[in-house]
Amino acid sequence: MALGKDYATQECSIARALEIVGERWTLLVVRDALYGVRRYNDFLVHLGIPRAVLAARLQTLTAEGILEKRRYQESPPRDEYVLTERGIALWPTLRALGAWGRDHFTDVRLRYFRHAACGTELGPYGECALCGTIVPVGDVVMEPGPGLDPDPVDPVSRALLKPRRLLEPVEMDQA
């Protein structure tokens, strides 16, 4: 029996959210979009996701208003995928899921998330202990931790080794 794609019998907002973001690749696509990945080939290379799966996930995320498709080149036509406010609102969920995974499944830090204004590492709820505020996504700086491979194979991973603000487009080195 095939697994259904919805939870029609569940009267639950978690079930509704899982209908949209509960597939195994979806939150990784959103994570990468938060990290600044915007282009199809960059998602493909960084995630190692099958093309058909990536195309389907991007289509669903766009249809649900989590990503917006924007043309960045006319000839040949090329689009990029940018998080909408609805997509950006997934940041606390991804941050919490990442902290849970780190606390329960690994001993080493892969990334640090800091408040751009003061450099303080974010607390468990995205708060800056020094400033006493919840830090907006665009004011979060992501830095590599000691657990990241210092010489990754793919260009997206190499670009993500540099400290950077979330949501800023990833720029590949032209080496």
trRosetta pair geometry for C-beta under 8 A, 3 or more apart (Angstrom, degrees):
i j d omega theta_ij theta_ji phi_ij phi_ji
4 7 7.8 143 99 -72 119 42
4 8 7.7 -73 151 0 151 100
5 19 6.8 82 149 -147 71 83
6 19 5.1 26 -120 -119 70 124
7 10 3.9 -14 148 24 113 125
7 12 7.2 -46 119 53 138 104
7 15 3.7 -107 83 -174 150 118
7 16 7.4 -111 56 -61 110 42
7 18 6.8 50 -14 72 133 115
7 19 6.3 -126 12 -61 89 103
10 15 3.7 140 104 -64 141 173
11 15 7.9 61 45 39 6 137
12 15 4.1 86 74 3 102 106
12 16 7.0 -171 95 -7 56 82
13 16 5.4 -49 -148 36 40 114
13 17 6.3 43 153 -20 68 103
14 17 5.7 -54 -148 37 32 111
14 18 6.3 33 153 -20 65 107
15 18 5.7 -55 -147 36 31 112
15 19 6.8 43 151 -29 62 97
16 19 5.7 -45 -159 19 35 116
16 20 7.4 16 151 -5 61 103
17 20 6.1 -69 -163 42 38 102
17 21 6.0 -29 166 35 78 105
17 22 7.2 109 116 -46 65 97
18 21 6.8 -79 -119 65 30 66
18 22 3.2 44 -166 -56 74 139
19 22 6.6 28 -35 16 15 119
20 26 7.6 165 138 179 54 157
20 60 7.1 174 -153 158 67 111
20 64 5.2 117 -145 -131 123 163
20 66 7.4 144 162 -37 122 136
21 26 4.9 -165 -150 122 54 133
21 27 5.7 76 175 -68 102 84
21 30 6.9 -6 -136 -18 118 147
21 66 7.6 131 -77 -95 107 163
21 90 7.0 170 -114 -121 162 138
22 26 7.0 31 45 42 20 139
23 26 4.6 93 63 -19 87 114
23 57 7.0 -144 86 -103 133 101
24 28 7.8 10 146 -1 59 117
25 28 5.5 -71 -162 45 51 113
25 29 6.1 53 146 -27 83 102
25 47 6.9 74 -152 177 103 141
25 49 5.5 89 -140 -122 138 130
25 53 5.8 99 12 152 164 120
25 54 7.4 -107 154 -85 148 58
25 57 5.4 -97 102 -73 113 153
26 29 5.8 -54 -153 30 33 110
26 30 6.6 27 152 -13 66 105
26 57 5.4 -164 -96 -144 69 113
26 60 7.4 -59 -112 87 118 130
26 61 6.9 162 -149 -67 94 109
27 30 5.4 -50 -146 40 40 113
27 31 6.1 51 150 -27 67 100
27 90 7.6 -155 -129 170 83 135
27 93 7.9 -108 -132 118 121 112
27 94 6.4 170 -173 -99 104 97
27 97 7.2 -17 169 75 151 166
28 31 5.3 -42 -142 32 35 118
28 32 6.5 35 155 -17 63 102
28 47 5.7 116 134 -124 125 117
28 49 7.7 164 95 -64 130 127
29 32 5.9 -55 -151 37 30 109
29 33 6.5 32 149 -20 63 106
29 43 6.2 26 -128 -149 85 129
29 47 7.1 -12 -80 -74 66 156
29 49 7.8 1 -71 -35 96 167
29 54 7.3 148 -95 -136 124 75
29 57 5.1 164 -25 138 159 134
29 58 6.9 -146 -165 -73 148 68
29 61 6.5 -136 110 -36 135 156
30 33 5.5 -52 -148 36 34 114
30 34 6.5 38 151 -20 65 101
30 61 7.1 -173 -72 -126 89 139
30 66 6.7 -56 -101 161 112 129
30 83 7.4 84 -149 -102 75 114
30 87 6.1 -157 -137 -160 102 96
30 90 5.4 -28 168 94 145 152
30 94 6.6 -150 109 -67 110 138
31 34 5.7 -56 -156 34 32 112
31 35 6.5 28 148 -16 65 107
31 94 5.5 168 -92 -152 86 140
32 35 5.3 -55 -149 39 37 113
32 37 3.9 -28 160 40 98 137
32 42 7.8 170 168 125 128 95
32 43 5.8 131 106 -115 154 79
32 46 5.9 135 -124 97 135 142
32 47 6.6 -80 -43 -57 150 106
32 156 7.8 3 -149 172 116 142
33 36 7.8 106 -176 -31 29 7
33 37 6.0 -80 -80 67 37 79
33 38 7.0 83 -128 -90 73 56
33 67 6.5 -118 -116 -100 159 109
33 81 6.4 -74 -108 113 119 101
33 82 7.4 143 -162 -145 110 25
33 83 4.8 128 143 -53 122 101
33 87 6.5 -45 109 164 143 138
34 83 6.7 47 -76 -43 59 155
34 88 7.6 126 -104 -119 91 59
34 90 7.8 -122 -59 84 126 97
34 91 6.1 137 -121 -99 138 89
34 94 6.7 -174 0 74 160 160
34 137 6.9 -98 -146 -163 101 127
34 166 5.3 -21 169 -163 81 112
34 167 6.6 -39 -154 -64 48 64
35 142 6.7 -55 -124 41 80 168
35 160 6.0 -1 177 -115 130 122
35 164 7.9 73 -171 86 69 123
35 166 6.7 -61 -99 -129 31 73
35 170 6.9 25 126 -60 86 117
36 164 6.6 -59 -10 135 150 138
36 166 7.1 -158 -43 -160 88 38
36 167 6.3 67 -83 135 76 9
36 168 5.0 -18 -105 82 131 51
36 169 5.1 149 -174 -136 98 14
36 170 4.2 133 111 -42 106 74
37 42 4.9 -163 -153 122 96 119
37 43 5.7 124 148 -75 129 69
37 46 6.1 -100 -106 24 151 155
37 156 6.2 28 -101 -149 116 130
37 170 5.4 5 -83 4 53 135
38 42 7.0 39 51 54 46 139
38 80 3.9 25 148 -177 108 116
38 81 5.7 -177 -162 55 61 56
38 82 6.0 8 -130 -75 113 68
38 169 5.5 -36 -5 -125 133 95
38 170 7.2 -177 5 28 83 86
39 42 4.4 83 66 8 88 109
39 43 7.1 -159 92 -7 44 83
39 72 8.0 -73 -91 36 101 146
39 78 7.6 3 -136 169 107 114
39 80 5.1 -51 -80 -112 65 91
39 81 7.7 165 -82 18 19 80
40 43 6.0 -58 -154 35 29 109
40 44 6.2 31 151 -22 65 110
40 54 7.0 116 -158 139 82 129
40 55 8.0 28 -143 -86 120 71
40 58 7.1 -34 -106 -59 89 166
40 79 7.6 64 -29 75 110 79
40 80 8.0 -133 -20 -113 69 48
40 81 7.6 95 -65 -10 66 111
41 44 5.2 -52 -145 36 35 119
41 45 6.2 31 159 -17 68 106
42 45 6.0 -51 -140 39 30 106
42 46 6.0 20 163 -11 64 113
42 155 8.0 -83 -122 85 85 98
42 156 5.1 123 -165 -84 88 125
42 170 6.4 157 -170 72 151 132
42 172 7.7 -145 -102 -53 115 119
43 46 6.2 -67 -141 44 24 102
43 47 5.7 -2 172 3 65 121
43 49 7.0 -32 144 35 89 128
43 54 5.8 143 116 -150 121 128
43 58 7.5 145 65 -68 170 118
43 81 7.7 11 -40 40 139 131
44 47 6.8 -68 -133 47 13 94
44 49 6.4 -107 -126 57 49 85
44 51 6.6 15 -122 -95 123 70
44 54 5.8 -67 -87 -38 78 174
45 48 7.7 11 180 -64 23 53
45 154 4.8 158 155 -153 102 127
45 155 6.9 9 130 40 152 83
45 156 5.7 144 93 -3 108 118
46 154 5.9 175 -92 121 52 148
46 156 3.8 -63 -74 81 113 150
46 157 6.3 152 -127 -45 87 77
47 54 7.2 145 68 -92 139 114
49 53 5.3 -120 172 85 100 115
49 54 4.6 117 106 -61 124 100
49 57 7.7 -49 170 16 154 141
50 53 4.4 82 67 9 92 108
50 54 6.9 -166 89 -9 45 86
51 54 5.8 -59 -147 37 29 109
51 55 6.2 28 157 -19 66 107
52 55 5.8 -52 -146 36 30 112
52 56 6.4 29 155 -17 63 107
53 56 5.8 -58 -150 38 30 110
53 57 6.2 28 154 -18 66 107
54 57 5.8 -56 -144 38 31 109
54 58 6.2 28 159 -16 67 107
55 58 6.0 -56 -145 38 27 108
55 59 6.3 29 155 -21 62 109
56 59 5.7 -56 -148 36 29 113
56 60 6.4 27 156 -17 65 107
57 60 5.8 -55 -147 38 31 109
57 61 6.1 26 157 -15 66 110
58 61 5.8 -56 -141 42 29 109
58 62 6.1 30 158 -19 64 109
58 67 6.7 -66 -152 71 68 155
58 69 7.9 85 165 -84 106 106
58 81 5.8 -111 -144 -81 109 153
59 62 5.9 -58 -148 38 26 110
59 63 6.2 26 155 -19 64 109
60 63 5.7 -56 -143 38 30 110
60 64 6.1 17 160 -10 66 112
61 64 6.0 -60 -141 45 28 105
61 66 4.4 -80 -165 69 82 115
61 67 4.3 48 128 8 109 111
61 81 7.4 59 96 -170 125 135
61 87 7.2 58 -176 -97 108 119
62 65 7.8 45 178 -66 30 23
62 66 7.5 -84 -65 54 23 72
62 67 5.0 -54 -78 79 64 95
62 68 7.0 109 -132 -111 82 22
62 69 5.3 16 -126 -31 137 103
62 81 7.0 -99 -73 -128 103 108
64 86 7.6 -144 132 126 82 145
65 68 7.9 14 -149 -70 51 79
65 84 5.7 -69 169 57 71 159
65 86 4.9 61 120 31 96 155
65 87 7.9 -149 128 -35 55 86
66 83 7.1 -41 161 -139 64 71
66 84 6.2 -158 -169 37 16 102
66 86 5.3 -100 -99 105 53 105
66 87 4.0 103 -177 -80 68 92
66 90 7.2 30 -148 -21 114 133
67 81 4.5 0 -178 -175 133 104
67 82 6.6 133 -160 65 74 32
67 83 6.1 -52 -105 -97 64 42
67 84 6.6 -172 -109 -8 10 90
67 87 5.8 75 -66 -70 54 151
68 81 7.2 151 70 -155 38 55
68 82 5.1 -29 60 66 91 88
68 83 7.7 27 14 123 84 7
68 84 5.2 102 -31 -64 102 97
69 79 4.9 6 -175 176 95 139
69 80 7.6 157 -153 78 52 33
69 81 6.0 -26 -97 -98 60 71
70 79 6.3 145 74 -158 33 81
70 80 5.5 -25 65 62 89 81
70 81 7.6 161 20 -92 78 21
70 82 5.6 16 1 2 125 119
71 74 6.9 53 165 -80 125 62
71 77 6.6 -54 -135 -158 110 88
71 78 7.2 113 -153 79 64 45
71 79 5.4 -51 -92 -99 49 75
72 78 5.8 -50 63 98 85 94
72 79 6.8 122 9 -135 81 25
72 80 5.0 37 -18 -7 129 111
73 76 7.1 39 120 75 113 47
73 77 6.8 159 96 -147 73 25
73 78 4.0 22 51 40 110 107
74 77 6.1 -16 -158 -94 33 66
80 169 7.9 -1 178 -121 156 121
83 87 3.6 -137 -154 97 88 131
83 88 5.2 116 138 -55 126 74
83 167 6.8 -93 43 -118 124 94
84 87 5.0 102 45 8 63 100
84 88 7.1 -120 101 -3 35 89
85 88 5.5 -52 -142 38 33 113
85 89 6.4 44 153 -30 63 102
86 89 5.7 -50 -156 24 29 118
86 90 7.9 37 144 -26 55 93
87 90 5.9 -43 -171 12 44 114
88 91 5.9 -9 179 -22 56 113
88 137 5.3 -141 -163 22 103 158
88 167 7.4 12 -108 -88 110 126
89 92 7.7 -32 178 18 51 97
90 93 5.1 -58 -166 43 64 117
90 94 5.8 60 139 -20 88 105
91 94 5.9 -60 -142 41 30 106
91 95 5.9 32 161 -21 68 109
91 126 7.4 80 128 -102 107 145
91 137 4.8 -142 -74 -91 165 119
91 166 7.6 85 -120 154 128 159
92 95 5.6 -53 -140 39 30 114
92 96 6.1 28 160 -17 65 108
92 125 7.5 6 -141 -164 109 59
92 126 5.9 -81 -104 -23 85 140
93 96 6.0 -58 -148 39 25 107
93 97 6.2 24 154 -18 63 109
94 97 5.6 -53 -141 39 31 111
94 98 6.2 35 157 -20 65 106
95 98 5.8 -56 -150 36 27 112
95 99 6.5 25 153 -17 63 106
95 113 7.0 -66 -127 28 110 169
95 122 7.5 -58 -159 112 137 145
95 126 5.8 75 104 -71 169 99
96 99 5.7 -53 -146 37 32 110
96 100 6.3 35 154 -20 65 106
96 124 7.5 63 -110 177 77 80
97 100 5.6 -53 -147 36 31 114
97 101 6.3 33 153 -19 64 106
98 101 5.7 -54 -147 37 30 112
98 102 6.3 30 155 -18 65 106
98 111 7.9 -37 178 56 142 112
99 102 5.7 -54 -145 38 31 111
99 103 6.1 30 156 -19 65 109
99 124 6.0 131 180 -133 168 81
100 103 5.8 -57 -144 39 27 110
100 104 6.1 -5 166 7 64 117
101 104 6.5 -76 -138 51 22 91
101 105 5.3 -40 -172 36 65 121
101 106 7.0 25 143 10 78 105
102 105 7.2 -65 -96 53 11 77
102 106 5.6 -57 -136 59 52 101
102 109 7.0 33 -149 -109 134 58
102 110 7.4 -134 -98 13 111 96
106 110 7.6 25 113 -31 158 103
106 147 7.0 61 163 -137 134 161
108 145 7.1 156 155 127 79 119
108 146 6.0 -104 -168 88 106 93
108 147 3.5 134 125 -80 114 116
109 112 6.5 32 165 -62 135 80
109 145 3.4 -118 118 -171 93 152
109 146 6.1 70 61 33 87 80
109 147 5.6 178 79 1 34 112
110 144 7.7 -65 166 -155 51 62
110 145 5.0 95 108 48 8 118
110 147 4.5 -67 -82 79 59 117
110 148 5.4 95 -158 -60 69 83
111 142 5.6 -14 -174 -167 124 95
111 143 6.7 145 -162 74 69 44
111 144 6.3 -55 -107 -120 67 33
111 145 5.3 -117 -59 -9 14 103
111 148 7.1 65 -65 -51 70 124
112 121 5.8 -75 -168 -117 105 107
112 142 7.3 151 79 -157 50 46
112 143 4.5 -15 59 61 100 99
112 144 7.8 8 17 81 84 13
112 145 5.6 123 -30 -72 81 94
113 121 6.9 90 74 -156 53 69
113 122 4.7 -28 103 18 101 123
113 140 5.3 -9 -171 -173 100 114
113 141 7.3 153 -157 76 48 46
113 142 5.8 -18 -101 -100 72 67
113 143 7.9 -175 -77 21 26 74
113 166 7.9 16 -135 -43 107 122
114 119 5.4 -9 171 -160 135 39
114 120 6.2 155 -155 78 85 29
114 121 5.3 -54 -96 -94 79 46
114 122 6.6 -154 -103 -22 24 77
114 140 7.1 136 67 -160 36 62
114 141 4.8 -27 66 63 91 98
114 143 6.5 20 2 -2 116 116
115 118 5.2 12 94 45 117 85
115 119 6.8 -41 69 16 74 13
115 120 4.9 8 29 55 114 84
115 122 6.6 125 -45 -73 79 77
115 128 4.0 30 -55 -98 150 129
115 130 7.3 -143 47 49 146 109
115 131 6.3 -166 175 8 167 130
115 135 4.8 -141 -106 -99 90 143
115 139 6.4 6 -154 139 67 102
115 140 7.1 -46 -100 -106 39 55
115 141 7.5 6 98 16 9 93
116 119 7.9 25 -153 -65 17 47
116 135 7.9 140 11 -165 76 127
116 139 4.8 -126 26 -170 112 65
116 140 6.8 -118 -29 -77 94 5
116 141 4.8 121 -86 -34 77 103
116 165 6.1 7 -81 -100 137 104
117 128 7.7 -2 55 -122 107 170
117 131 6.7 56 81 -67 130 148
117 139 6.5 -3 -23 -171 95 119
118 128 6.6 107 47 -172 123 136
118 130 5.2 -132 122 87 156 143
118 131 6.0 176 1 -44 143 108
119 141 7.8 -26 -112 45 53 139
120 128 5.0 103 78 -155 127 90
120 129 6.0 -141 173 45 140 80
120 130 4.4 -170 -54 5 154 119
120 131 7.1 -168 33 -4 141 90
122 126 5.4 -20 -172 -138 130 37
122 127 6.6 124 -161 55 76 32
122 128 6.5 -56 -108 -77 63 60
122 135 6.0 -106 -103 28 111 133
122 140 6.8 -8 -48 -126 137 108
123 126 7.2 -43 66 35 68 14
123 127 4.4 -20 44 61 116 88
123 128 7.4 -168 -2 -78 94 13
123 129 5.7 104 -50 -51 119 93
124 127 8.0 -3 53 26 49 94
125 134 6.9 -70 127 -109 94 100
126 134 5.3 43 102 -156 101 85
126 135 5.8 -133 165 44 83 80
126 140 7.8 -61 -151 -84 94 131
127 132 7.5 -13 -178 -158 109 25
127 133 6.7 -179 -147 99 76 26
127 134 5.3 -53 -92 -92 71 55
127 135 7.0 145 -132 -9 21 82
128 131 4.1 24 99 38 127 102
128 132 7.0 -44 85 5 80 21
128 133 5.7 6 41 56 103 71
128 134 7.9 161 6 -113 76 11
128 135 5.2 87 -34 -54 104 110
129 132 7.4 23 -171 -73 25 50
131 135 7.8 92 61 -78 135 92
135 139 5.1 -126 -175 90 93 108
135 140 5.6 115 124 -73 124 85
136 139 4.9 75 63 14 82 106
136 140 7.6 -138 98 -23 43 87
137 140 5.7 -51 -157 12 38 118
137 166 5.2 -90 174 95 83 133
137 167 6.0 91 131 -32 107 123
138 165 6.5 29 -171 169 53 124
138 166 6.8 -119 -99 77 29 86
138 167 5.4 -47 -98 41 74 143
139 165 7.4 -40 -122 -141 15 114
140 165 6.7 117 76 -153 49 68
140 166 4.7 15 74 5 104 120
141 163 5.7 19 174 180 111 101
141 164 6.9 169 -151 90 71 19
141 165 5.6 -50 -96 -89 63 58
141 166 7.8 -142 -94 -14 18 74
142 160 7.6 -35 113 -164 128 88
142 163 6.9 176 86 -148 47 56
142 164 5.9 -18 56 65 91 71
142 165 7.5 114 10 -142 80 12
142 166 5.9 92 -25 -64 112 80
143 163 4.4 -8 -99 -104 84 95
144 148 4.6 -88 -159 37 106 147
144 160 7.5 115 -74 131 99 73
144 161 5.1 3 -50 -147 145 59
144 162 8.0 29 -17 -24 110 11
144 163 7.6 -108 4 -68 73 63
145 148 6.0 116 59 -10 62 96
148 152 7.7 -53 171 -45 92 116
148 161 6.7 176 129 -110 141 84
149 152 4.7 107 90 -73 118 79
149 157 7.2 15 65 159 109 135
150 161 7.1 93 -143 -137 50 139
152 157 3.5 -68 106 111 160 133
152 158 5.6 -148 63 -58 96 67
152 161 7.3 -176 12 -50 111 119
153 157 7.3 48 52 48 51 134
154 157 4.9 87 69 11 89 104
154 158 7.1 -156 98 -7 46 88
155 158 5.4 -53 -146 37 38 115
155 159 6.2 41 155 -21 69 103
155 172 4.8 31 155 -139 129 114
155 173 7.0 -144 -152 41 104 79
156 159 5.7 -53 -150 35 32 111
156 160 6.3 26 152 -16 65 109
156 170 6.2 33 -139 153 80 159
156 172 7.4 -52 -78 -90 52 100
157 160 5.6 -59 -145 40 32 110
157 161 7.1 50 150 -39 61 93
158 161 5.8 -40 -163 5 36 118
158 173 6.8 -70 118 15 126 118
159 162 6.7 -52 -177 20 45 106
159 170 4.9 95 121 -170 144 103
159 171 6.5 176 -144 71 131 44
159 172 5.7 -82 -63 -100 134 51
159 173 6.9 -170 -83 -13 85 81
160 164 7.3 -95 -133 28 51 131
160 170 6.9 -33 -64 -120 80 124
164 168 5.8 -127 175 61 104 124
164 170 7.9 74 144 -102 170 67
165 168 4.7 84 71 -15 92 120
